[in-house]
Amino acid sequence: MRKSEIYKLKARKFIVVLSLALFVAHTASVSAQTVSNVVFKLNDKELTVTYSLDAKASIRLRVVSNIGGQIYVSDPIQNLSGDVGPNIAPGETKKIMAFDMPEIRGLDTTEFHFIVEVDDGSVNIYINEKVLKMLPVEGGTFVMGHGKRDGTLYHCESAEPAHKVTVSDFYLGQFEVTQGLWTEVMGENPSKWQGNDSLPVESVSWNDVQVFIARLSQMTGYRFRLPTEAEWEYAARGGKKSKGYTYPGTTRNLPDYAWLGTNSSNHTHPVGQKLPNELGFYDMAGNVWEWCNDWAASYTSDPQNNPQGPKNGENKIARGGCMISPAWGCAVTDRCWYLPDHGYGFYGFRLALDSVERDNGEEEDEY
């Protein structure tokens, strides 16, 4: 097929191609809502998608293609009928229908399928076969750190004094960046504990992470970054849904929420195996320390709006504790720091975005 014949999807401008057949696609799971048993059938120009849904949810559909071993994923498809959109009731035989879809009209019949997703306000970003799920965090004001006698279960002197901080809306990765995603972007895996793509990447320096972010941003068009320390603590506390816990998601049942020194057997574990916090983030406590964007510095008592930390320094902040940490190292207020050019064995990260607008530029790159 000539380049001029390639149809480019709206907004994302991803290339898609059609395979005439019966398809079974990915299973998508978010919280208590699960999509399963997805089957796609194309008969001439009629497309029928059937699936099962175990709880009421909003549903969206995407087009996925494989061209020369590279995966391309569209934005959610519009102008569909049937069980798609907001407030879809649960059932075993849900159905989505379309006729003569412009997204696939006139394309070659090579490799092609769809993804049915629960639309929870999150954004799924596809890097070939790897998925990066970014959850929205509504901004707000909170008290960062703690005071000397505020009843905090565990005390961290570097978290003094408590001070009022306001953060704007942002997106944060639901999971720590995995070894599978790192390898997909960087072509190698520096981690000490390997054997499962779902393990968090570790042994990466803050500087290494900046290279990864630059490459991932170029590949996807999204402007990724590390969260600020304030954003990290705000999200770990549960944002506007915070219940005031000592640790992310809990005060008394930390082993249910974190891999730490008492239950990890001194190695990392695949992301998402423990319970999430109030906002749906996994492993905010334990598993690996998470790099933040800020240079390390002492707090002040002054109220702050979207603090970025000092302009320079010696060490970069990391948060959340790791698989060998004691409980106090997993507290939402606990702080750690390390040299930015050292890939310490217990350090990983999760990604942040200011918005989910993509920077497509004037020309489209084909990967």
N, C-alpha and C positions, 0 to 999 in steps of 0.2 A: 504494500500500500504506500502510495506516495505521501510525503509530508503534508501536501496541500489537501489531501483527502481525509486527514485525521480530524475528527470532530472533537472540539474542546468543551468540556463541561463548563457551565456557568460558574462564576465566582472562583472555584478552585482550579479550573482549566486543566483538570486531569484527563488523561486519555483513557478511554474505555473501549473494550471490544467484547463481542458477544459469542458465547458458545451455545449452540442449540442442543439442549439436553435437559436432564433432570438434575438438580443440584441440591446438595445438603450443605448448609453453611455453618458459620461460627455460631456458638451458643454465647449469648451475652447475659451476664448476671450483674445486677446492681442491688446491693442491700437485700431486701426481702423479695424484690421483683426479679423474676427470671424468665427469659425467653429461651425456649428449647424446641426441638423437633422441627426445625425450619427446613422447608422444602420449596424449591423454586421450579416452576414449569413454564416453558415458553411454547406457545402453539401459534405459529405464524407471527402475528403481531400482538397476540394476547398474552400478557404476563399474569400469572397467578402465583401468589406467595402464601403458603400456609404455615402456621406456627402455633405453639402452645404458650400460654402466659399464666403464671401461677398467682398473680395478684394485680389489682388495678394499677395501670401505669399509662404514661404517654409513650407512644411508639414512633420510631422514625426508621427510614430505609435508606441505605446507601448502595451505590454501585462500586464494585471492585473489579479491577482487571489486572491481568498479568501479561506484561509485554517484555519479552526477552529476559524473563526472570525478575523483572522489577514490578512491584506492586503499586497500583495507583488507586486512590480512594476518593470518591466524590463527596460533596456536601450532601446533606439529607435531601432526598428527591421530593419535589413538590407535585401537586396535581394528581395525587393518588386517591383511590376510593377504597372503601372497606374499613378494616380494623387497623387504622393508622391515624396518628394525631393524638390529641389529648384525651385522657380519661377513658382508655380502652378497658373494658371489663375482662376479667380472667376467663379462660376457657381453653379447651383442648384443640379446637379446630378454628382458630382465628384466620382470617383471610384478607389479603391485600391484593387489589387488582389494578391493572393499567392496560391501556391500549395504545399501540404505536408511540412508544415513549421517544421523545426527541433526543434524550440522552444516548440512545443506542441506535437510532435510525441510520441506516446506510453503512454500518460498521462491519468490518471483517468478522468472521465467526471463528475466533480462536479461543482464548480462555477468558471466562467471565463468570461472575457470580454476584450475590447481594449479601448485605449484612443487615439483620434486623436488630435494632438497639432499643433499650429503655432510654427515653429522653428525660433525664433528671436534671437538665441544665448544665451538665458536664460537657466537655469537649473531648472526643476521642481522636487522637492524632496518630496516623498510621505511618510507620517507617518500614517499608516493605511489609513483612508479616508481623512486625512488632507493633504493639498498641501502647500509646502513652495517654493515660486518662488524667485530665486536668479538671479539678473541681472548682467551682466558683466560691469565693469567700467574700461575703458582704462586709464592707468596711465598718469601722466603729471605733469607739473609744474604750480603753480598758486601763487597768492599773498594772503596769509592767514591773517585774521584780517583786521584792517584798521588803517590809520594814523589819526592825530589830525585834519587835515583840508583837507580831501580828498573828500569832498562832499557827504559823506555817509548820507543817509536820517535820520537814527537813530544812535546814538553814544553809544558805549559800551567801557568804559575805560579799562576793562579787556581784550579787543580785541586789545589793542595797545602793541607794535608797529606792523604795517604791516611788513610782512617778507615773503621771497620767500621760498616755500616748494615744494618738489617733492615727489610724491607718485607712487608706482608701481601698476600694474594691480591688481584688486581684484574683488570679487563678493559681492553684497550687497542685502539684502532682499528688494523686491519691496514694501512690506508693513511692518508696525510694527507688531511684533508678536502678534497674536490674543489670546483671552481667550480660544478658541477652541483648538489651538495647545498647549498652556500651559497645559491645562487640560489633553490632550491626553498623554503628556510626564510625567507630575507630579502627575496626579490623583486627583488634587484639584484646585480650583480657588480662589485666594486671592483678586480678584478685588472688588472695591467698587461699581462700576456701572456694573451690570450684566443683563442678559436677552437675549443676542445675542452672539453666538460664534464668530462673526466677529468683536466684539468690541476689541480694543487693551487691552491686559493685563496690569494692573497697580497695584499699591501698592506692587511692588516687589523691593527689595533692590538689589544693585549691587551684593552682595554676593549670594542672591537667584538666580540671573541670571546665576552665575557661575555654580551652581548645575544643573540648567536646561540645560545649554550648555553641560556639561559633560554627562548627560543622553542622550540628543539628539544625540550627537556625537557617543556614544556607540550604540545607536539604528540604526543609519543610515550608519555609517562608514565615514561620512564627519567630518572634523575637524573645527567645528564652533568656532567663537569667536565674541566678540564685535568689532565694527570698532574703529580705533583710532580716536582721535578728528580731526586730519588732514584729514583722509579719509572721515569722516562724512562731514566736511565743503566742501571738494572738490566735493563730490557727490551732496550735497545740492546746490552748485553753478552751477551744470550742467556739471562738468568735462570739457572735450574738446569741448562740445557743449554749454558751458556757454554763456549767453547773458548779463552777468554783472548785474543781477537783485539784488535788495536789499533783497528780500525774495526768498525762493526756488520756482522758476518758474515765478515770477512776481515782479513788483515794485509797481504798482498802484491798483491792483485788488486782494489783499490778501484774502478777504472773499471767492473768487472763488477757492482758493487753500488750505485753512486752516480752521479748527475749532478753534476759539480763543474766547476771552472774549466778542466780539461784536456779535457773531452769534451762540454760542454753547449751550446756556441756561445752562451753567455751568455743563455740563456733557460730557462724551466721546461719540463718534459716531463710527459706523462701519467703518473699514478702507476702503480706496479706493473710497469714495463718492465724494471727491473733485478732482480738476484737478491735473495731475502730473507735475513735473518739466521737464526740457529739457531732462533728461535721463530716464524718465518714472517712477520715484519714487513718491509714494503717501504719503501724510501726513508728509513730512519732516518738515513742519511748523505746529504747533498746535497739537491738540488732546492729546498727552502725550509727556512730556519730554523724550528724548531718552538717556539712559546711553551710555557712551563711555568707552573705556578701560583705558584711561589715568587717572593718579592722577592729580589733579588740580595744576597748577603752572603758574607763570607769563610768558608771551612771552618774547623773546629776538629778536633783529633785525637780528641775524645771519641766513643765508640760512640753510635749513635743508633738509635731505633726509630721508623719511619715519620716521618721529619723533614718538616716543613711549611715550613721557612724562617722568617725573622723575621716579626713581625706587621705591620710596615710598612717602607717604604723608598722609594727614588727610581726604581729600575729593576726590570723584571721579567726573569727568566731566559729565554733561548732556547737550544736545543740542536740539534746535528746538522749544522751547516753548510748551505750553499746552493749554487746552480748556478754561482756565481763563486768559491767558496771554494777555497783551496789544500788539499792533502791533510790537513795538520795540523788544519784547521778542521773536519774530518769525524770526528776521533777521538772515541771513546766518552767520553773525559774532558774534551774541550774545552768551554769555557763562553763564553757571550755574554750580553749584557743590553742592554735598550733601554727607553726611556720607555714606560709603558703606554698613553699616549694618542696615540702616533704609529703610523700604519700604514705602516711601512717596506716598500719594494717587494720585499724578499726574505723576508718573514716570513709563515709560515702556521702550521698546528697540526694535531695529531691529538687525538682525544677519549679520555677514560678514564671508567670506571664502577667503583664499589665492588662492585656486584652487578647481576644482571640481573632483579631483582624490580622489577616495575612498580608505580608509585603510581597506582592507578586511582581512588581516592576513592570517595565515595558515589554520585556521579552519573556517567554516561557522557557525554562530549562527542562530538558528531558533527561530523567535519571534512569 
